[in-house]
Amino acid sequence: MKKFRLYIIASSLVLVTAIGISSCTDKFEEYNTDTSRLTELDASAVGNAFASSQYNGVMFSWQLFNSLFGDLQAQYFGNIAQNFPSDRNVMVGNWLNGAFNGFYNNATRPLLGVMENTAPGGKAANPAIYAIANIWKVRMYQPMTDYWGPIPYSAVGNGLKTVDYDAQDVIYKDFLVQLTKATADLQAFKGKNVLSTNDLIYAGDVDKWIRFANTLRLRIAIRISGVEPALAKTNAEAAVAGGVMETNAHDAYVKTTANNINRMNQATAWNEFRMSAAMESVLTGYADPRLPIYYAPISGTTATFKGIRNGYTQVELGLPANENTKLSNVADRFLPANQNTNPFEVMMAAEAWFLRAEGALKGWNMGSGTAKSFYEKGIETSMKQWGIADAAAIAAYTASTKTPVAVTGAVVSPALTDLPVVWTTDATRQLEQIHTQKWIALWPNGVEAWAEYRRTGFPKLYPRMNSESLFVAKDQVVRRVPYTIGESQTNPAGVATGVAKLGGADNEATRLWWNK
C-alpha cells in the first residue's frame, strides 16, 4: 500500500498568537519525518475519515484563509482590527503559512486515506465512495489553486522530501477529467445511499452528489472560459445535460455540531470584521430583503445598517465612525451562540443558475431558458435559500429599477454602480448584472466571490482606502497570494517548480492562468 507523508510546515514557522490570531500554537514536525503515519483504513473507518475531510476541507484555517483574505478581497466585510493589515493588501506570511498548513495537514490527509483504501484493489474498495471522494477532492483543491496558482497536487502523498507543484492549467484540466469520470461511475448507484451520516453534506444521497459534481464542473468550465473556450463549452454543456443543482433541496452545506463548529460563527465574537461599504451600497440601494438576514442593524437601532470601506490604516480605524458599535455585524444566525447548529455553505443552487446565465450569454446550450430567465431564477433561488418565500416580493425585486446608493461613514463614498436589478436590454451590461447578483448570492463565500471578481472585474467594488503592497496599488486588484516562507524552507525545490510554472513573479500582482 502507498505510504503517505504528513504534509505540514516546520515548527519554527508555526503561526503565533501575538497579534490576536487564535490557537495555532502546537509544535509541528518536519513534514517528511514519518512516511507511514497514515495506516490502512478498513470499511468502518472510511466513513469517519471522509467526514473529517469534509469538515476540514471547508473549515481548515477558516479565519486565515477566508476571513482575513478572501472575504476582505471580495468586500463582503471590512477589517476593524487595528493590528490586522491584510485589508491593506499586506500578505501576512504567518497567516498564509497557517492557511497552507491547515489545508495540507488537516484536510488532505484523511481524504488521501479514503481514496487509497476505497480505490480498486484497496482494503475497503468501494466504487461509489471512491467517486464521491474524487468529487470532494476537486472541491477541496479548487480554492487552493485559486489562491496560489500552481500548488502541490498530483505529488501530494508521495512520501518524498520534495513535492513538486502542478501548473494551474494541469490542475484544472484534471478537475474536469475527475468530475467527468466520477459522475459516470456514480450512474450505477443512482437512487442509492452510501456513507449515510458519515457524509456531512448529503447524508450519502448519490443523486445529489451527481448534481453537485456537475455544478462544480460547470463552475470550473466557466472559470476557464477565457483561456480554454472550446474545452469550457464542451464541459459546461455536458454538465448541464447531466443535471446540475436547481432547487434549494440540492444546496450543499456541511453539518455542524458541538464538536464540529461553524468557524465563521466562532470568529464573529472576535471583533475583527464588519459589513463592507460595498455591501451597504448595493443591498441598501436595492432594498434587498437579504440585508437583515446577512447583517445586523447597528447598536441601538432596528433598521440602520452601516458598512466600512476596505483598507483603512491603523490610525483611520481608530476614527469614531469606525468603532465596531457603529458598524453592522453579522445577523444572529452567524453569531457564536449558533456555532453548533448553523451549517456552513459549500455550494448553492443559486450559483448554478447564474453560471448558466453567463453560459447562455456566450451562446452555449445551457438547457431550456435564456440568460434573462436563468438570471431571474438565480435571484429567486437565492431568496428562497435565505427563507424569503413570498413570490410577489421576489418578483418585485427582480423587476426593480432601484440602484445602489452612496454611503456615508468616515468618508463619503459614491454609489457603487448605477446598475438596476431588472434585466437590461443593454447587452454590454448584462454580464455585470449577472455577477452583481451572483456576488450577493454567493455570500458569505468570499473565496469564490474573489475568484469571480478577479476573472470578470464584476461587481464593481470600491478601491481600497490604502494599499501597503509593493506590487498592487489601492485601485488595483490582488491577483493571488505569494508562496509561503514555510514551504520555501521545507520544500524549496518544490516551490521552485511552482514559481517556474506561475508565468510571472511570485507576488500578489501576478495573474493566475485562468485570469491571463
C-alpha positions in Angstrom: 0.0 0.0 0.0 1.2 3.5 -0.8 2.6 5.3 2.2 1.6 8.9 2.8 3.8 11.6 4.3 2.3 14.1 6.6 2.4 17.4 4.7 3.0 20.2 7.3 5.1 23.2 8.0 8.2 23.3 10.1 7.8 24.1 13.8 9.9 27.3 13.6 7.3 28.8 11.3 4.2 28.0 13.3 1.6 30.7 13.4 1.8 32.7 16.6 -0.9 34.5 18.6 1.0 37.7 19.2 -1.3 39.8 17.0 -4.6 38.3 18.0 -4.8 35.2 15.8 -6.2 32.2 17.7 -4.8 28.9 18.8 -2.2 27.8 16.3 0.5 27.1 18.9 1.0 23.3 18.5 4.5 22.3 17.6 4.7 20.9 14.1 7.2 18.3 12.9 9.0 18.5 9.6 6.6 17.1 7.1 9.0 14.5 5.8 9.7 13.0 9.2 7.5 9.9 9.1 6.2 8.5 5.8 3.9 5.8 7.3 1.7 7.6 9.8 -1.4 7.2 7.8 -2.3 3.5 8.0 -4.7 1.3 6.2 -8.4 2.0 6.8 -11.0 -0.7 7.0 -14.6 -0.1 5.8 -15.7 1.0 9.3 -13.1 3.7 9.4 -13.5 5.1 5.9 -16.7 6.9 6.8 -15.1 8.8 9.7 -12.1 9.7 7.6 -14.4 11.1 4.9 -16.4 13.1 7.4 -13.2 14.6 8.7 -12.1 15.5 5.2 -15.4 17.2 4.5 -15.3 19.3 7.7 -11.7 20.2 7.4 -12.0 20.7 3.7 -14.0 23.8 4.3 -13.1 24.8 7.8 -9.3 24.4 7.7 -7.8 27.7 9.0 -11.1 29.5 8.3 -10.0 32.7 9.9 -6.7 32.8 8.0 -7.9 31.6 4.6 -11.4 33.0 4.4 -11.9 35.9 6.8 -8.5 37.7 6.6 -8.0 37.3 2.8 -10.9 36.1 0.7 -13.8 37.8 2.5 -11.9 41.1 2.5 -10.8 40.9 -1.1 -14.4 40.1 -2.1 -15.5 43.1 0.0 -18.2 41.1 1.9 -16.6 42.5 5.0 -14.1 45.2 6.0 -11.5 44.8 8.7 -11.9 46.7 12.0 -9.0 45.2 14.0 -6.3 47.9 14.1 -3.4 45.4 14.2 -4.5 43.5 11.1 -3.1 44.7 7.9 -4.4 42.2 5.2 -7.2 44.6 4.3 -4.5 46.9 3.1 -3.2 44.2 0.8 -0.4 43.1 3.1 0.5 39.4 2.5 1.0 38.4 6.1 3.4 35.5 6.0 2.5 33.7 9.2 -1.2 33.8 8.3 -0.6 32.3 4.8 1.7 29.7 6.4 -1.2 28.8 8.7 -3.7 28.5 5.9 -1.4 26.5 3.7 -0.5 24.2 6.6 -4.1 23.8 7.7 -5.1 22.5 4.3 -2.3 20.1 3.7 -2.2 18.8 7.2 -5.9 18.7 8.3 -7.9 18.4 5.1 -5.8 16.3 2.6 -4.6 13.6 4.9 -7.9 11.9 5.7 -9.1 12.3 2.1 -6.0 10.6 0.8 -6.7 7.7 3.2 -10.2 7.4 1.9 -9.2 7.4 -1.7 -6.3 5.0 -1.2 -8.5 2.5 0.6 -11.7 2.7 -1.5 -9.9 2.7 -4.9 -10.0 -0.5 -6.9 -7.8 -3.1 -5.1 -7.9 -1.1 -1.8 -8.6 -2.7 1.5 -12.1 -1.1 1.6 -12.7 -0.9 -2.2 -16.0 0.8 -2.9 -16.5 2.5 -6.4 -19.3 4.8 -5.1 -17.4 6.2 -2.2 -14.2 6.5 -4.3 -16.2 8.5 -6.9 -17.6 10.8 -4.2 -14.2 11.2 -2.7 -12.8 12.3 -6.1 -15.6 14.9 -6.4 -14.8 16.2 -2.9 -11.1 16.4 -3.8 -11.8 18.7 -6.6 -13.9 20.9 -4.4 -11.2 21.0 -1.7 -8.3 21.8 -4.1 -10.0 24.4 -6.3 -9.9 27.3 -3.7 -6.2 26.5 -3.0 -5.1 26.8 -6.6 -7.3 29.9 -7.0 -5.3 31.4 -4.1 -1.7 30.4 -5.1 -1.9 29.2 -8.7 0.5 26.2 -9.1 0.3 24.1 -5.9 1.2 20.6 -4.7 -1.5 18.4 -6.2 -0.6 15.1 -8.0 2.5 14.6 -5.9 0.9 15.0 -2.5 1.4 11.8 -0.5 4.5 10.7 -2.5 6.4 10.1 0.7 9.4 12.2 -0.6 11.2 15.2 0.8 10.4 17.2 -2.3 6.9 17.6 -3.5 6.6 19.2 -7.0 3.9 21.7 -7.8 1.5 21.2 -10.7 0.7 24.1 -13.1 -2.8 25.5 -12.7 -3.9 24.6 -16.2 -2.9 21.0 -15.5 -4.8 21.0 -12.2 -7.9 22.5 -13.7 -7.9 20.1 -16.7 -7.6 17.2 -14.2 -10.5 18.6 -12.3 -12.7 18.2 -15.4 -11.4 14.7 -16.0 -12.1 13.6 -12.5 -15.5 15.0 -12.3 -16.5 13.5 -15.7 -15.3 10.1 -14.6 -16.9 10.3 -11.1 -20.3 11.2 -12.4 -20.1 8.5 -15.0 -19.2 5.9 -12.3 -22.0 7.1 -10.0 -24.6 6.4 -12.6 -24.7 2.7 -11.5 -25.6 3.9 -8.0 -28.4 6.4 -8.8 -31.2 6.3 -6.2 -28.9 4.7 -3.6 -27.3 5.9 -0.4 -23.6 5.5 0.5 -21.8 6.7 3.6 -25.1 7.7 5.4 -24.4 10.0 8.3 -20.7 10.0 7.7 -21.5 12.2 4.7 -21.9 15.6 6.4 -23.3 17.2 3.3 -25.9 14.9 1.6 -26.1 12.0 4.1 -25.0 9.7 1.3 -27.5 10.7 -1.4 -25.8 9.7 -4.6 -28.2 11.6 -6.8 -27.3 14.9 -5.1 -23.6 14.2 -5.4 -24.1 13.8 -9.1 -25.7 17.2 -9.3 -23.0 18.7 -7.0 -20.3 17.3 -9.3 -22.0 18.6 -12.4 -22.4 22.0 -10.9 -18.8 22.1 -9.9 -17.9 21.0 -13.4 -19.9 23.9 -14.7 -18.2 26.4 -12.3 -14.8 25.2 -13.5 -15.8 25.4 -17.1 -16.9 29.0 -16.8 -13.8 29.8 -14.8 -11.5 28.7 -17.7 -13.7 30.0 -20.5 -11.4 33.0 -21.2 -8.3 30.8 -21.8 -9.8 27.5 -23.0 -13.1 28.4 -24.6 -13.7 25.2 -26.6 -12.9 22.9 -23.6 -15.0 25.1 -21.4 -18.0 25.0 -23.7 -17.9 21.2 -24.1 -17.7 20.6 -20.3 -20.3 23.2 -19.4 -22.9 21.8 -21.9 -22.2 18.3 -20.7 -22.5 19.3 -17.1 -25.9 20.9 -17.6 -27.1 18.0 -19.7 -26.1 15.6 -16.9 -28.1 17.6 -14.3 -26.9 20.5 -12.2 -28.3 21.9 -8.9 -31.6 23.6 -9.4 -33.5 23.9 -6.2 -32.6 24.5 -2.6 -33.1 20.8 -1.9 -29.8 20.5 -3.8 -27.9 23.1 -1.7 -24.7 21.8 -0.2 -24.0 22.6 3.5 -21.5 21.0 5.9 -23.4 20.0 9.0 -22.1 21.4 12.3 -22.2 20.1 15.8 -20.7 20.8 19.2 -17.6 19.0 18.1 -17.5 20.4 14.6 -18.5 24.0 14.9 -19.1 26.7 12.3 -15.8 28.6 12.4 -17.4 31.7 10.9 -19.8 31.9 13.8 -16.9 31.4 16.2 -15.0 34.3 14.7 -17.8 36.8 14.9 -17.1 37.3 18.6 -13.5 38.5 18.0 -14.5 41.9 16.6 -12.3 41.6 13.5 -14.7 42.5 10.7 -17.9 44.3 9.9 -20.2 44.7 6.9 -18.4 46.4 4.0 -19.4 49.7 2.5 -19.8 47.9 -0.9 -22.4 45.6 0.6 -24.2 48.6 2.2 -24.3 50.5 -1.1 -25.7 47.6 -3.0 -28.1 45.9 -0.5 -29.5 49.2 0.8 -29.9 50.7 -2.6 -31.7 47.6 -4.0 -33.8 47.4 -0.8 -32.7 43.8 -0.8 -34.6 41.6 1.6 -31.5 39.6 2.3 -29.9 42.6 4.1 -31.2 41.9 7.6 -30.6 38.1 7.0 -26.9 38.7 6.3 -26.2 41.6 8.7 -27.5 43.1 11.9 -28.5 46.7 12.4 -26.0 48.9 14.3 -26.3 49.0 18.0 -29.2 50.9 19.4 -31.2 50.7 16.1 -33.6 48.3 14.5 -33.2 49.2 10.8 -30.0 51.2 10.3 -27.2 49.3 8.5 -23.7 50.7 8.2 -20.6 49.3 6.4 -17.0 50.2 6.4 -14.6 50.9 3.5 -11.8 48.4 3.0 -8.2 49.4 3.6 -8.2 51.9 6.4 -4.9 52.5 8.2 -4.4 51.7 11.9 -5.0 55.4 12.7 -8.1 55.6 10.5 -9.5 52.5 12.1 -9.5 54.5 15.4 -11.8 57.2 14.0 -15.2 57.4 15.8 -17.1 56.4 12.6 -15.2 53.2 12.5 -16.0 52.0 16.0 -17.4 48.5 15.9 -20.6 49.5 17.6 -21.3 51.9 14.8 -21.0 49.3 12.1 -23.1 46.3 11.2 -22.0 42.9 12.4 -23.5 39.7 11.0 -27.1 38.7 11.8 -27.9 36.5 14.8 -27.7 33.2 12.8 -24.0 33.8 12.4 -23.2 34.6 16.0 -21.3 32.2 18.3 -24.5 31.1 20.1 -25.4 29.2 16.9 -22.0 27.8 16.0 -23.1 24.3 16.9 -26.1 24.3 14.6 -25.6 26.8 11.8 -24.4 24.7 8.8 -21.6 26.0 6.6 -22.4 26.9 3.0 -20.4 24.9 0.4 -22.2 25.4 -2.9 -25.7 26.6 -3.5 -28.2 26.0 -6.3 -28.4 29.8 -7.0 -24.9 29.8 -8.2 -25.7 27.2 -10.9 -28.4 29.4 -12.3 -26.0 32.4 -12.6 -23.4 30.1 -14.2 -26.0 29.1 -16.7 -26.9 32.7 -17.3 -23.3 33.5 -18.2 -23.0 30.4 -20.4 -26.2 31.5 -22.2 -24.6 34.9 -22.9 -21.7 33.0 -24.5 -24.1 31.2 -26.8 -23.7 27.8 -25.1 -26.5 25.3 -24.7 -27.5 25.8 -21.0 -30.8 23.9 -21.2 -34.3 25.3 -21.6 -34.2 29.0 -20.9 -32.4 32.3 -21.7 -29.7 34.4 -20.0 -32.6 36.5 -18.6 -34.6 33.6 -17.3 -31.6 31.9 -15.7 -30.6 35.3 -14.1 -34.0 35.7 -12.6 -34.1 32.1 -11.4 -30.8 32.7 -9.7 -32.2 35.6 -7.8 -35.4 33.6 -6.9 -33.4 30.6 -5.7 -31.1 32.7 -3.6 -34.0 34.4 -2.0 -35.6 31.1 -1.1 -32.3 29.8 0.2 -32.5 32.5 2.9 -36.1 32.0 3.8 -37.7 34.6 1.5 -40.6 32.7 0.0 -43.0 35.5 -0.9 -43.4 35.2 -4.7 -44.7 38.7 -5.0 -41.8 40.1 -3.1 -39.3 38.2 -5.2 -41.0 39.3 -8.4 -41.0 42.9 -7.3 -37.3 42.8 -6.5 -36.5 41.1 -9.9 -38.4 43.9 -11.7 -36.9 46.7 -9.6 -35.3 49.7 -11.2 -33.6 50.7 -7.9 -29.9 51.2 -7.9 -27.1 51.2 -5.3 -26.7 54.3 -3.2 -23.9 56.5 -1.8 -22.8 55.7 1.7 -21.5 57.9 4.5 -19.1 56.8 7.1 -15.6 58.1 7.9 -15.7 59.1 4.3 -18.5 59.7 1.8 -18.5 57.0 -0.9 -20.4 57.3 -4.2 -22.9 54.6 -5.3 -21.1 51.5 -6.3 -22.8 51.4 -9.6 -25.9 52.7 -11.4 -27.0 49.2 -12.4 -30.6 48.2 -11.6 -31.8 44.7 -10.7 -34.3 44.4 -13.6 -32.7 42.7 -16.6 -31.3 45.3 -19.0 -31.6 45.2 -22.8 -28.1 46.7 -22.9 -26.0 43.7 -23.9 -22.8 45.3 -22.7 -24.1 45.4 -19.1 -25.8 42.0 -18.8 -22.6 40.3 -17.6 -22.2 42.9 -14.9 -25.8 42.3 -13.8 -25.3 38.6 -13.6 -22.1 39.0 -11.5 -23.5 41.7 -9.2 -26.4 39.4 -8.3 -24.2 36.4 -8.1 -21.9 38.3 -5.7 -24.9 38.9 -3.5 -26.0 35.3 -3.7 -22.5 33.8 -3.0 -22.3 35.5 0.4 -20.6 34.5 2.7 -18.3 32.6 0.4 -15.8 35.3 -0.1 -13.2 32.9 -1.6 -15.3 32.1 -4.6 -16.6 35.7 -4.9 -13.0 37.0 -5.0 -12.1 34.5 -7.7 -15.0 35.6 -9.9 -14.2 39.3 -9.3 -10.6 38.7 -10.4 -11.9 36.9 -13.5 -14.6 39.3 -14.6 -14.0 42.6 -12.8 -17.6 42.5 -11.5 -19.3 43.6 -9.4 -17.7 47.0 -9.4 -16.1 47.4 -6.0 -14.6 50.4 -4.2 -10.8 50.9 -4.4 -9.1 50.3 -1.1 -8.6 53.4 1.1 -4.9 52.4 1.3 -2.7 49.6 -0.1 0.6 48.7 1.6 1.5 46.2 -1.1 4.7 46.8 -3.0 3.0 45.4 -6.1 -0.7 46.3 -6.0 -1.9 49.9 -5.7 -5.1 50.7 -3.8 -7.1 50.9 -7.0 -5.8 47.6 -8.4 -6.7 44.0 -7.7 -4.7 41.4 -5.7 -4.5 38.6 -8.2 -3.1 35.8 -5.9 -1.2 35.3 -2.7 2.6 34.5 -2.7 4.1 31.2 -1.7 4.8 30.7 2.0 8.1 31.1 3.8 7.5 27.7 5.4 7.3 26.0 2.1 10.4 27.9 0.9 12.4 26.4 3.8 11.0 22.9 4.0 10.2 22.2 0.3 12.4 24.7 -1.6 12.8 22.5 -4.7 9.1 22.0 -4.9 8.4 25.8 -4.6 10.9 26.4 -7.4 8.7 24.2 -9.7 5.7 26.3 -8.7 7.4 29.6 -9.5 8.6 28.2 -12.8 5.0 27.3 -13.7 3.5 30.5 -12.4 4.2 32.6 -15.5 5.3 35.6 -13.5 6.9 36.8 -10.3 5.9 35.2 -7.0 3.9 38.2 -5.8 0.3 39.3 -5.5 0.2 41.1 -8.8 0.8 38.1 -11.0 -2.3 36.8 -12.7 -3.4 33.2 -12.5 -3.6 31.0 -15.6 -7.4 31.4 -16.0 -7.1 35.2 -15.5 -4.5 35.9 -18.2 
